[in-house]
Amino acid sequence: MSAILSADDLNDFISPGVACIKPVETLPNQQPSAGDSSNPYEVTTEDKVAAADAPPASISLTDCLACSGCVTSAEAVLVSLQSHAEVLNTLDAYPELQLPWMKEHGANGLNNGNEVNGAHIDGKIFVASVSPQTKASIAATYGISLRQADNMINQLLTGPQGLRSGGQHRSGFTWVLDTNAMREAGLVAAADEVIGSLSPQETQSSDSTGSRMEKPKQPVLASACPGWICYAEKTHPHVLPHVSRLKSPQALTGTLLKSVLAKQYGISPDQVWHLAVMPCFDKKLEASRAELTDVFWETADGDETRKGIRDVDCVITARELLMLADARGISFPALSRKPLRRRDRVPFPDAQLDRFLFPPQRLLEARSNGMPEAGSSGGYLWHIMQTYRAQHPGSELRIQRGRNADVVEYMLVDLSTEAVIVKSARYYGFRNIQNLVRRLKPAKQSRMPGAASRIRPGAGARKPGGPAGSAAGQNMSEYVYVEVMACPGGCTNGGGQIKVGDVGALRGSGVENGGDQEVLPAQKEWLQRVDEAYYSAESEQSADDDEDGDDDVDMDGETNGNGNGNGDVGDEETVDGISRSHIKGLFQHWAESTGIDLDRLLYTSYRKVESDVGKSTGDVERVAGLASTIGGGW
């Protein structure tokens, strides 16, 4: 069960333990007990009031942070069903599915007990994808390098001393992927989407929709943060026409795995069980979206007559990954920090995708998370601006901070004329996001005669004050792209990351830097350590890093298209170290090998959502039934 959300709080409509700053005037009638010193501004939960007496709390989503605040009861069920306990239950329920290409390589010596003769084998292929922010959190926790954290995670999920050391079937994960692979593919697709959406011949409907069939409006808003998407769909649907249709790296990885294995090798998508290890609890909600199931990439319009099979079956966070090890009786810090032997690795059946997903070590080391200017959330804005820069020789990218550190403006300037070519901005944290959505709100037309002729673009949006020319006072229509993330500081500060208060217990010692008396300074310093781990680029490999002594050799000499992390643009073909032609060739191969249109594989849709927060929604059984019908896999 998630440490944040619980299925036991169905009629509370506020995630347990969340203290809200907004007064609640409709608290249940109950006499306080003697000595009761409860805070009248805290939302009452079921541990204090009987469930039958607790009315829905009247709290608007605009009053909360979507990453750790109000969610509907159905969403609470969807989240609670994704946990470290669910991972162990699934591993114990199904043996690893051993397929012909795996048998050829002797995949870990496992056998599912049946002949490999079709899709009726009682087993699953277990695949995991891990975000770089999660690795950075673990690296900071144990004071190790990012690569060592990656090795320890691999040892846990697929090594003989990890999950395979116990359980009914001794099942583990056949492949453990780095989501940076599909992030790089997503960066190229994001740049093409932004440039294409600004083309004059492209049109977009003006209603509150975010259909995959339509191009987003300027400014294009990032879509990789599910907390931001949840907030927009529930409270500000007028921004949906601006939201990028591109799937997140988590979703792209799931679609790639299940579509290729299903279409090329005849494996049912429900026999591929995909676990994602992410920095954010909201990623669990993203995995539960009906739009991110096989229904929507199998058919052009989406066959809603059947329940879809989710592209991502379960999401856990960095803290839950450590709980996963503890539940299996494994000491995570005792795991080997060296990589698994390559001769035991099971190749992905598609050779071209195998080289992309599991590059040789020298190319893997070049797959950087970027630099601080690119941000800790994947570097979408940075790569888009670098793509524009590659198309305009003699230009320079300038960065200007807005009213706070989480509002930053990026300008590409022609050095010969000092003219601004394009602008973009970064908006992190809901305090800044609320300003963003207000500026994008369509102007209300006055009923007074002749008023329409006096309305200026964006005039209906309230513009908070800020220094002239700063991002705080900028007209949003001048931006081509806005990178929007729910968490202040970006994804390294996600709600599922390991907090400084947990470090002492995880290390087996007291909390450093002053303990409880200096919580805020210690937490700030802790986030800096996580960021340092995230941005660290390791280029050296010690001789004892490889347990089998084999050298990394790129047998075919192909470029993998991975970024070098040095910020160099290169030419228009190679942007920030990423080969656009290589990524587009990969996309073409993906589409041709599966027989699926590329737009169904890469893009998704968004829709206005009616939230039940603060509304009467009926009984618990109805809500639980609703949760069981949303998404696939249950």
C-alpha positions as CSV (number, residue, x, y, z in Angstrom):
1,M,0.0,0.0,0.0
2,S,1.3,3.4,-0.8
3,A,2.5,5.4,2.1
4,I,0.6,8.4,0.9
5,L,-2.8,7.1,-0.3
6,S,-5.0,4.4,1.1
7,A,-8.1,2.7,-0.2
8,D,-9.6,2.8,3.3
9,D,-10.4,6.5,2.9
10,L,-13.0,6.3,0.1
11,N,-15.5,8.8,1.5
12,D,-12.9,11.3,2.8
13,F,-11.9,12.6,-0.7
14,I,-8.7,13.9,0.8
15,S,-5.6,11.8,0.9
16,P,-4.8,10.8,4.5
17,G,-2.4,12.9,6.5
18,V,-2.7,16.0,4.3
19,A,-3.1,19.2,6.3
20,C,-5.0,21.8,4.3
21,I,-4.5,25.5,5.0
22,K,-8.1,26.3,4.0
23,P,-10.7,26.3,6.8
24,V,-13.4,23.6,6.5
25,E,-16.7,24.9,7.7
26,T,-18.7,21.6,7.3
27,L,-16.9,19.4,9.8
28,P,-19.0,16.6,11.3
29,N,-20.9,17.3,14.5
30,Q,-18.9,15.6,17.2
31,Q,-18.0,16.7,20.7
32,P,-14.3,17.0,21.1
33,S,-12.8,14.7,23.7
34,A,-11.1,16.1,26.8
35,G,-7.7,17.4,26.0
36,D,-8.3,17.5,22.3
37,S,-5.8,19.9,20.8
38,S,-6.5,19.1,17.1
39,N,-5.9,21.9,14.6
40,P,-9.3,23.3,13.3
41,Y,-7.6,24.0,10.0
42,E,-6.7,20.4,9.3
43,V,-8.9,18.1,7.2
44,T,-10.5,15.5,9.4
45,T,-9.7,11.9,8.4
46,E,-11.2,8.6,9.3
47,D,-8.8,7.9,12.1
48,K,-10.5,10.7,14.0
49,V,-14.1,10.6,12.8
50,A,-16.3,7.6,11.9
51,A,-16.6,7.1,8.2
52,A,-20.4,7.2,8.2
53,D,-20.4,10.7,9.6
54,A,-17.7,12.3,7.4
55,P,-19.0,14.4,4.6
56,P,-16.9,15.2,1.6
57,A,-14.5,18.1,2.4
58,S,-15.3,21.2,0.3
59,I,-11.8,21.9,-1.0
60,S,-11.1,23.1,-4.5
61,L,-8.1,21.7,-6.3
62,T,-6.9,25.2,-6.8
63,D,-6.3,25.3,-3.1
64,C,-4.0,22.3,-3.1
65,L,-1.0,20.8,-4.8
66,A,-2.0,18.0,-7.1
67,C,1.2,16.1,-6.3
68,S,0.2,15.7,-2.7
69,G,-3.2,17.0,-2.1
70,C,-6.8,16.4,-3.2
71,V,-7.7,13.4,-5.4
72,T,-11.0,11.8,-6.1
73,S,-11.8,8.6,-4.3
74,A,-11.7,6.6,-7.5
75,E,-8.1,7.9,-8.0
76,A,-7.2,6.9,-4.5
77,V,-8.2,3.3,-5.3
78,L,-6.2,3.4,-8.6
79,V,-3.2,4.6,-6.7
80,S,-3.5,2.2,-3.8
81,L,-3.5,-0.8,-6.2
82,Q,0.0,0.1,-7.3
83,S,2.5,-0.6,-4.5
84,H,5.5,-2.6,-3.7
85,A,3.1,-5.3,-2.3
86,E,1.4,-5.5,-5.7
87,V,4.8,-6.1,-7.3
88,L,5.6,-9.0,-4.9
89,N,2.1,-10.5,-5.3
90,T,2.4,-10.5,-9.1
91,L,5.9,-12.0,-9.0
92,D,4.7,-14.7,-6.7
93,A,1.5,-15.4,-8.8
94,Y,3.2,-15.9,-12.1
95,P,6.5,-17.6,-13.2
96,E,8.7,-15.8,-15.7
97,L,7.6,-16.5,-19.3
98,Q,10.6,-18.1,-21.1
99,L,10.3,-17.6,-24.8
100,P,12.3,-19.3,-27.6
101,W,14.8,-16.4,-28.0
102,M,15.3,-16.5,-24.3
103,K,15.9,-20.2,-24.2
104,E,18.6,-19.9,-26.8
105,H,20.5,-17.6,-24.3
106,G,19.7,-19.6,-21.2
107,A,17.7,-16.9,-19.5
108,N,18.8,-17.2,-15.9
109,G,18.1,-21.0,-16.0
110,L,14.4,-20.5,-15.5
111,N,11.7,-22.6,-16.9
112,N,8.0,-22.0,-16.5
113,G,7.1,-25.7,-16.5
114,N,5.3,-25.7,-19.9
115,E,6.2,-26.0,-23.5
116,V,6.6,-22.7,-25.2
117,N,3.9,-23.2,-27.8
118,G,1.8,-20.0,-27.8
119,A,0.1,-17.5,-25.6
120,H,-1.6,-20.0,-23.3
121,I,1.5,-20.4,-21.1
122,D,0.8,-19.4,-17.5
123,G,3.5,-16.9,-17.1
124,K,4.5,-13.3,-17.7
125,I,7.5,-11.3,-19.0
126,F,8.5,-8.9,-16.3
127,V,10.0,-5.6,-17.4
128,A,11.0,-2.6,-15.3
129,S,11.9,1.0,-16.3
130,V,13.7,3.3,-13.9
131,S,13.8,7.1,-14.0
132,P,17.1,9.0,-13.5
133,Q,15.5,11.0,-10.8
134,T,14.9,7.8,-8.8
135,K,18.5,6.8,-9.2
136,A,19.7,10.3,-8.1
137,S,17.6,10.0,-4.9
138,I,19.1,6.6,-4.1
139,A,22.6,7.8,-4.9
140,A,22.3,10.8,-2.6
141,T,20.8,8.6,0.2
142,Y,23.7,6.2,0.3
143,G,26.4,8.6,-0.8
144,I,27.3,6.7,-4.0
145,S,27.6,7.5,-7.6
146,L,24.6,7.5,-10.0
147,R,26.1,4.5,-11.8
148,Q,26.5,2.6,-8.6
149,A,22.8,3.3,-7.7
150,D,21.8,2.1,-11.2
151,N,23.8,-1.1,-10.6
152,M,22.2,-1.7,-7.2
153,I,18.7,-1.3,-8.6
154,N,19.6,-3.8,-11.4
155,Q,20.9,-6.2,-8.8
156,L,17.7,-6.0,-6.9
157,L,15.3,-6.4,-9.8
158,T,17.0,-8.9,-12.0
159,G,20.1,-10.2,-10.1
160,P,20.4,-13.6,-8.4
161,Q,20.8,-11.9,-5.0
162,G,17.8,-9.7,-5.5
163,L,14.1,-10.6,-6.0
164,R,15.0,-13.9,-7.6
165,S,16.5,-15.1,-4.3
166,G,13.0,-15.7,-2.9
167,G,9.3,-15.9,-3.7
168,Q,7.2,-18.8,-4.9
169,H,8.5,-18.9,-8.4
170,R,11.8,-17.0,-7.8
171,S,10.7,-14.6,-10.5
172,G,12.5,-11.4,-11.4
173,F,12.6,-8.9,-14.2
174,T,14.0,-9.9,-17.6
175,W,14.9,-6.4,-18.6
176,V,15.5,-3.2,-16.6
177,L,15.4,-0.2,-18.8
178,D,16.6,3.4,-18.3
179,T,13.8,5.8,-19.2
180,N,16.4,8.2,-20.5
181,A,16.4,6.1,-23.7
182,M,12.7,7.0,-24.5
183,R,13.3,10.4,-23.0
184,E,15.8,11.1,-25.8
185,A,13.3,9.9,-28.4
186,G,10.7,12.1,-26.8
187,L,12.9,15.2,-26.9
188,V,13.2,14.9,-30.7
189,A,9.4,14.3,-31.0
190,A,8.7,17.3,-28.7
191,A,10.9,19.6,-30.8
192,D,9.1,18.5,-34.0
193,E,5.7,18.9,-32.4
194,V,6.4,22.4,-31.3
195,I,7.9,23.5,-34.6
196,G,5.0,21.8,-36.5
197,S,2.3,23.3,-34.3
198,L,3.5,26.8,-35.2
199,S,3.2,26.2,-38.9
200,P,0.6,28.6,-40.4
201,Q,-1.3,25.8,-42.2
202,E,-1.9,23.8,-39.0
203,T,-5.2,24.6,-37.3
204,Q,-6.6,23.8,-33.9
205,S,-10.1,23.8,-32.6
206,S,-11.0,26.5,-30.1
207,D,-13.0,24.4,-27.6
208,S,-11.6,22.8,-24.4
209,T,-10.3,19.7,-26.0
210,G,-6.9,18.0,-26.2
211,S,-7.5,15.4,-28.9
212,R,-4.6,13.5,-30.3
213,M,-5.9,14.3,-33.8
214,E,-5.3,18.1,-33.3
215,K,-2.1,20.1,-33.1
216,P,-1.5,22.1,-29.8
217,K,-1.8,25.8,-29.8
218,Q,1.0,28.3,-29.1
219,P,2.3,28.3,-26.5
220,V,2.7,24.5,-26.3
221,L,2.6,23.3,-22.7
222,A,4.6,20.3,-21.5
223,S,2.6,17.2,-20.8
224,A,5.2,14.9,-19.0
225,C,4.0,15.9,-15.5
226,P,0.7,14.0,-14.5
227,G,0.1,16.3,-11.5
228,W,-0.1,19.3,-13.9
229,I,-2.3,17.3,-16.4
230,C,-4.6,16.2,-13.6
231,Y,-4.9,19.8,-12.4
232,A,-5.6,21.2,-16.0
233,E,-8.2,18.6,-16.8
234,K,-10.2,19.1,-13.6
235,T,-9.9,22.8,-13.1
236,H,-8.7,24.7,-16.2
237,P,-9.8,22.8,-19.3
238,H,-9.3,26.0,-21.3
239,V,-5.6,25.2,-21.4
240,L,-6.0,21.7,-22.9
241,P,-5.7,22.9,-26.5
242,H,-2.2,24.2,-25.6
243,V,-1.0,20.9,-24.0
244,S,1.5,18.8,-25.9
245,R,0.0,15.5,-27.1
246,L,3.3,13.7,-26.7
247,K,3.4,10.8,-24.2
248,S,5.8,11.0,-21.3
249,P,8.9,8.8,-21.2
250,Q,7.1,6.4,-18.8
251,A,4.2,6.0,-21.2
252,L,6.4,5.8,-24.3
253,T,8.5,3.0,-22.7
254,G,5.4,1.0,-21.9
255,T,3.9,1.5,-25.4
256,L,7.2,0.4,-27.0
257,L,7.5,-2.7,-25.0
258,K,4.0,-4.0,-25.3
259,S,3.4,-3.0,-28.9
260,V,6.7,-4.6,-30.2
261,L,6.3,-7.8,-28.2
262,A,2.6,-8.1,-29.1
263,K,2.9,-7.3,-32.8
264,Q,6.3,-8.8,-33.7
265,Y,6.2,-11.9,-31.5
266,G,2.5,-12.7,-31.0
267,I,2.6,-12.2,-27.2
268,S,-0.5,-10.9,-25.6
269,P,0.0,-7.4,-24.0
270,D,-1.3,-8.8,-20.7
271,Q,1.6,-11.3,-20.6
272,V,4.0,-8.4,-20.4
273,W,4.0,-6.9,-16.9
274,H,5.7,-3.5,-16.9
275,L,6.8,-1.8,-13.7
276,A,7.9,1.8,-13.7
277,V,10.0,3.3,-10.8
278,M,9.3,7.0,-10.8
279,P,9.9,10.1,-8.5
280,C,6.2,11.0,-8.3
281,F,3.1,9.4,-6.9
282,D,1.1,11.1,-9.7
283,K,2.7,8.7,-12.1
284,K,0.4,6.1,-10.7
285,L,-2.5,8.1,-11.9
286,E,-0.9,8.5,-15.3
287,A,-0.5,4.7,-15.6
288,S,-4.2,4.4,-14.9
289,R,-5.4,6.6,-17.8
290,A,-7.6,4.8,-20.2
291,E,-5.8,6.6,-23.1
292,L,-2.6,4.8,-22.2
293,T,-3.8,1.2,-22.9
294,D,-3.4,-1.1,-25.9
295,V,-6.9,-0.1,-27.1
296,F,-5.6,3.3,-28.2
297,W,-2.6,2.0,-30.2
298,E,-4.3,-1.1,-31.5
299,T,-7.0,0.8,-33.4
300,A,-7.2,4.4,-34.8
301,D,-10.2,5.5,-32.9
302,G,-9.8,3.4,-29.8
303,D,-12.1,0.4,-29.2
304,E,-13.9,1.5,-26.1
305,T,-16.1,-1.6,-26.1
306,R,-13.4,-3.6,-24.3
307,K,-11.3,-3.0,-21.3
308,G,-7.8,-2.0,-22.3
309,I,-4.5,-3.5,-21.1
310,R,-2.4,-0.8,-19.5
311,D,1.0,0.1,-21.1
312,V,2.3,0.5,-17.5
313,D,0.9,-2.0,-15.1
314,C,2.4,-0.7,-11.8
315,V,4.3,2.4,-10.6
316,I,6.3,2.6,-7.5
317,T,8.6,5.4,-6.1
318,A,12.1,5.5,-4.8
319,R,11.0,5.0,-1.2
320,E,8.7,2.1,-2.3
321,L,11.6,0.5,-4.1
322,L,13.5,0.2,-0.8
323,M,10.3,-1.1,0.8
324,L,10.2,-3.7,-1.9
325,A,13.6,-5.0,-0.9
326,D,12.8,-5.0,2.8
327,A,9.6,-6.9,2.2
328,R,11.6,-9.6,0.5
329,G,14.2,-9.7,3.3
330,I,16.9,-8.1,1.2
331,S,19.3,-5.4,2.5
332,F,19.4,-2.9,-0.3
333,P,22.7,-1.2,0.8
334,A,24.3,-4.6,0.9
335,L,23.6,-5.3,-2.7
336,S,26.6,-5.3,-5.1
337,R,27.4,-1.9,-6.6
338,K,28.9,-3.6,-9.6
339,P,27.0,-4.3,-12.9
340,L,25.6,-7.6,-13.7
341,R,27.5,-9.8,-16.0
342,R,26.7,-9.0,-19.6
343,R,26.8,-12.6,-20.7
344,D,23.8,-13.2,-18.4
345,R,21.8,-10.4,-20.0
346,V,18.9,-11.5,-22.1
347,P,18.9,-9.5,-25.4
348,F,15.8,-7.7,-26.4
349,P,14.5,-9.7,-29.4
350,D,14.5,-6.8,-31.8
351,A,18.2,-6.2,-32.5
352,Q,17.8,-2.5,-33.5
353,L,15.8,-1.7,-30.4
354,D,18.2,-3.7,-28.2
355,R,21.1,-1.5,-29.3
356,F,19.0,1.6,-28.5
357,L,17.6,0.4,-25.1
358,F,20.8,-1.3,-23.9
359,P,23.8,0.5,-25.5
360,P,27.4,-0.4,-24.8
361,Q,28.9,1.1,-21.7
362,R,30.8,3.9,-23.5
363,L,27.6,5.1,-25.1
364,L,25.6,4.6,-21.9
365,E,27.9,6.8,-20.1
366,A,27.3,9.5,-22.7
367,R,23.6,9.4,-22.0
368,S,23.6,12.4,-19.7
369,N,20.8,14.0,-17.8
370,G,22.0,17.4,-19.0
371,M,23.1,20.4,-17.0
372,P,21.4,22.6,-14.5
373,E,20.3,25.0,-17.2
374,A,18.3,22.2,-18.7
375,G,16.4,21.5,-15.5
376,S,15.8,18.3,-13.5
377,S,12.6,17.3,-15.5
378,G,14.0,15.8,-18.7
379,G,15.3,18.9,-20.4
380,Y,12.3,19.3,-22.9
381,L,12.5,23.1,-23.1
382,W,16.3,23.1,-23.3
383,H,16.3,20.6,-26.2
384,I,13.6,22.5,-28.1
385,M,15.5,25.8,-27.8
386,Q,18.7,24.0,-28.9
387,T,16.9,22.7,-31.9
388,Y,15.8,26.2,-32.8
389,R,19.4,27.4,-32.2
390,A,20.7,24.7,-34.6
391,Q,18.4,26.1,-37.3
392,H,19.6,29.6,-36.7
393,P,23.4,29.8,-37.0
394,G,24.8,32.9,-35.3
395,S,22.2,32.9,-32.5
396,E,22.7,32.8,-28.7
397,L,20.5,31.3,-26.0
398,R,20.0,33.7,-23.1
399,I,18.4,32.8,-19.8
400,Q,16.6,35.3,-17.4
401,R,15.1,34.5,-14.1
402,G,11.6,35.6,-13.3
403,R,10.0,36.6,-10.0
404,N,11.3,33.4,-8.3
405,A,13.8,30.6,-9.1
406,D,11.0,28.4,-10.6
407,V,10.0,30.9,-13.3
408,V,12.7,31.2,-15.9
409,E,12.6,32.7,-19.4
410,Y,14.7,31.5,-22.3
411,M,15.3,33.7,-25.3
412,L,17.1,32.8,-28.6
413,V,18.7,36.0,-29.9
414,D,20.2,36.8,-33.3
415,L,23.7,38.1,-32.4
416,S,23.9,40.2,-35.6
417,T,20.7,42.2,-35.0
418,E,19.9,41.4,-31.3
419,A,16.4,40.4,-32.4
420,V,14.6,37.8,-30.4
421,I,13.9,34.7,-32.6
422,V,11.8,32.6,-30.2
423,K,11.0,32.7,-26.5
424,S,10.1,29.9,-24.0
425,A,9.7,29.7,-20.3
426,R,9.8,27.3,-17.3
427,Y,7.0,27.3,-14.8
428,Y,7.6,24.9,-11.8
429,G,5.3,24.6,-8.8
430,F,1.6,25.3,-8.5
431,R,1.9,28.8,-7.2
432,N,3.5,29.7,-10.6
433,I,1.2,27.4,-12.5
434,Q,-1.8,29.2,-11.3
435,N,-0.4,32.4,-12.7
436,L,0.2,30.6,-16.0
437,V,-3.3,29.3,-16.4
438,R,-4.8,32.7,-15.5
439,R,-2.8,34.3,-18.3
440,L,-4.0,31.7,-20.8
441,K,-7.7,32.1,-19.9
442,P,-9.7,33.5,-22.8
443,A,-10.8,37.1,-22.5
444,K,-14.5,37.6,-21.6
445,Q,-16.2,39.7,-24.2
446,S,-18.1,42.7,-22.8
447,R,-21.7,43.1,-23.7
448,M,-21.3,46.8,-24.2
449,P,-21.6,47.9,-27.8
450,G,-18.3,48.2,-29.6
451,A,-16.4,46.4,-26.8
452,A,-15.2,43.6,-29.1
453,S,-13.1,46.0,-31.2
454,R,-11.2,47.1,-28.0
455,I,-10.3,43.7,-26.7
456,R,-6.6,43.0,-27.0
457,P,-5.2,39.4,-27.1
458,G,-4.7,38.2,-23.5
459,A,-6.5,41.2,-22.1
460,G,-8.8,39.0,-20.0
461,A,-6.0,37.3,-18.2
462,R,-4.8,38.9,-15.0
463,K,-1.1,39.5,-15.1
464,P,0.6,39.7,-11.7
465,G,3.2,42.4,-11.5
466,G,6.8,41.7,-12.2
467,P,9.8,43.5,-13.5
468,A,9.5,44.8,-17.0
469,G,10.6,42.2,-19.5
470,S,10.7,39.4,-16.9
471,A,8.9,36.1,-17.3
472,A,6.6,37.1,-14.4
473,G,5.0,39.9,-16.5
474,Q,5.3,38.2,-19.9
475,N,2.5,37.9,-22.4
476,M,2.1,34.1,-22.7
477,S,1.3,34.3,-26.4
478,E,4.9,35.3,-27.1
479,Y,6.2,31.9,-25.9
480,V,6.5,29.0,-28.2
481,Y,6.8,26.5,-25.4
482,V,6.4,26.4,-21.6
483,E,7.8,23.6,-19.5
484,V,5.3,23.0,-16.7
485,M,6.0,20.8,-13.7
486,A,3.9,20.5,-10.5
487,C,6.8,20.2,-8.1
488,P,8.9,23.3,-7.1
489,G,12.5,22.5,-8.3
490,G,11.3,19.9,-10.8
491,C,11.1,16.1,-10.8
492,T,14.1,15.6,-8.5
493,N,11.8,17.0,-5.8
494,G,9.0,14.6,-6.6
495,G,6.6,13.5,-3.9
496,G,7.9,9.9,-4.1
497,Q,11.6,10.8,-3.6
498,I,13.4,9.9,-0.4
499,K,13.1,12.7,2.1
500,V,15.9,13.9,4.3
501,G,14.0,12.7,7.4
502,D,14.2,9.1,6.1
503,V,17.9,9.1,5.4
504,G,19.0,8.4,8.9
505,A,16.8,5.3,9.3
506,L,17.8,4.0,5.8
507,R,21.5,4.4,6.6
508,G,21.0,3.1,10.1
509,S,22.2,6.3,11.8
510,G,20.8,9.7,12.9
511,V,19.8,12.4,10.5
512,E,22.7,14.7,9.5
513,N,22.8,18.4,9.5
514,G,21.1,19.3,12.8
515,G,18.2,16.9,12.7
516,D,14.7,18.2,13.6
517,Q,15.9,21.7,14.6
518,E,17.0,22.5,11.1
519,V,14.4,20.7,9.0
520,L,14.1,23.4,6.3
521,P,17.8,24.1,5.8
522,A,18.6,20.4,5.8
523,Q,15.9,19.7,3.3
524,K,17.2,22.4,1.0
525,E,20.7,21.1,1.2
526,W,19.3,17.5,0.7
527,L,17.6,18.6,-2.6
528,Q,20.9,20.1,-3.7
529,R,22.6,16.8,-3.2
530,V,20.0,15.0,-5.2
531,D,20.4,17.5,-8.0
532,E,24.1,17.1,-7.9
533,A,23.7,13.3,-8.3
534,Y,21.2,13.8,-11.1
535,Y,23.5,16.1,-13.1
536,S,26.7,14.2,-12.5
537,A,28.1,12.8,-15.7
538,E,30.5,9.9,-15.1
539,S,32.9,9.3,-17.9
540,E,35.4,7.0,-16.2
541,Q,35.1,3.2,-15.7
542,S,37.3,1.5,-13.2
543,A,38.8,-1.8,-14.1
544,D,36.9,-3.7,-11.4
545,D,33.5,-2.3,-12.4
546,D,32.8,-5.2,-14.7
547,E,32.6,-8.5,-12.9
548,D,33.3,-10.7,-16.0
549,G,36.2,-8.6,-17.4
550,D,34.6,-8.2,-20.8
551,D,35.2,-5.0,-22.7
552,D,32.4,-2.9,-24.0
553,V,32.6,-3.0,-27.7
554,D,30.1,-1.5,-30.1
555,M,30.1,-4.4,-32.6
556,D,28.5,-2.6,-35.5
557,G,30.0,0.8,-35.0
558,E,26.6,2.5,-35.1
559,T,26.0,5.8,-33.4
560,N,23.4,5.5,-30.7
561,G,22.4,9.1,-30.8
562,N,22.9,9.7,-27.1
563,G,23.6,13.1,-25.7
564,N,27.0,14.1,-24.6
565,G,25.7,16.5,-21.9
566,N,28.1,19.3,-22.7
567,G,25.5,21.7,-24.1
568,D,27.0,21.8,-27.6
569,V,24.4,22.1,-30.3
570,G,26.4,20.7,-33.2
571,D,24.6,21.0,-36.5
572,E,20.9,20.9,-37.4
573,E,21.1,17.1,-37.7
574,T,22.7,16.5,-34.2
575,V,21.2,18.6,-31.5
576,D,22.9,18.6,-28.0
577,G,24.5,15.3,-28.9
578,I,21.3,13.6,-30.0
579,S,21.1,12.4,-33.6
580,R,17.8,13.4,-35.0
581,S,18.1,11.1,-38.0
582,H,18.9,8.1,-35.7
583,I,15.8,8.8,-33.5
584,K,13.6,9.2,-36.6
585,G,15.0,6.0,-38.1
586,L,14.1,4.3,-34.8
587,F,10.5,5.7,-35.0
588,Q,10.2,4.5,-38.6
589,H,11.4,1.0,-37.6
590,W,9.0,0.9,-34.6
591,A,6.0,1.8,-36.8
592,E,6.9,-0.5,-39.6
593,S,7.7,-3.5,-37.4
594,T,4.4,-3.2,-35.6
595,G,2.2,-2.0,-38.4
596,I,0.9,0.8,-36.3
597,D,0.7,4.5,-37.3
598,L,3.4,6.5,-35.5
599,D,1.0,9.1,-34.2
600,R,-0.9,6.4,-32.2
601,L,2.4,5.2,-30.7
602,L,3.8,8.6,-29.7
603,Y,0.8,10.8,-28.9
604,T,-2.2,10.7,-26.6
605,S,-5.3,12.8,-25.8
606,Y,-6.6,14.8,-22.8
607,R,-10.2,15.7,-21.8
608,K,-12.1,17.7,-19.4
609,V,-12.7,15.8,-16.2
610,E,-15.6,16.4,-13.7
611,S,-14.0,15.9,-10.3
612,D,-16.1,14.5,-7.4
613,V,-14.1,16.5,-4.8
614,G,-16.6,18.2,-2.5
615,K,-19.6,16.6,-4.2
616,S,-21.9,13.9,-3.2
617,T,-20.8,10.7,-5.0
618,G,-22.8,7.9,-3.5
619,D,-21.7,4.8,-1.7
620,V,-18.3,3.2,-1.4
621,E,-19.3,0.2,-3.6
622,R,-20.1,2.5,-6.5
623,V,-16.8,4.2,-6.3
624,A,-14.9,1.0,-6.0
625,G,-16.7,-0.3,-9.0
626,L,-15.8,2.8,-10.9
627,A,-12.1,2.4,-10.1
628,S,-12.2,-1.2,-11.3
629,T,-13.4,-0.2,-14.7
630,I,-11.0,2.6,-15.4
631,G,-7.9,1.6,-17.3
632,G,-6.7,-1.9,-18.0
633,G,-5.1,-4.8,-16.2
634,W,-7.6,-5.5,-13.5
